[in-house]
Amino acid sequence: MAWWLNGHFTNIRKDFLTLGKEIIEKLEYHEKHDDLRFHSMSNEIWELKLRNAAIRGIVLNNPPANPLQKELKEHFEEES
């Protein structure tokens, strides 16, 4: 009986360690891809800030040619 229990617990331990290894591999995979996604989002945010700054500079440094540009200029001047 003890021999059987020893073998049974050995199998359970082996399965448990295999499961733990699989969980760690999945977590590392997702962590790596999350890092890539967050890096990509950071780049996209930087590009949006740069684009908005360029638009803001163009609007504020040029006289408005139509009502929309006038409204935008007033809006940006209020924010400053």
Contacts in CASP RR format, 6 or more apart in sequence:
PFRMAT RR
TARGET T0000
AUTHOR 0000-0000-0000
METHOD contacts of the structure
MODEL  1
MAWWLNGHFTNIRKDFLTLGKEIIEKLEYHEKHDDLRFHSMSNEIWELKL
RNAAIRGIVLNNPPANPLQKELKEHFEEES
56 76 0 8 1.000
59 69 0 8 1.000
59 72 0 8 1.000
59 73 0 8 1.000
59 76 0 8 1.000
60 73 0 8 1.000
60 76 0 8 1.000
60 77 0 8 1.000
62 69 0 8 1.000
64 70 0 8 1.000
64 72 0 8 1.000
64 73 0 8 1.000
END
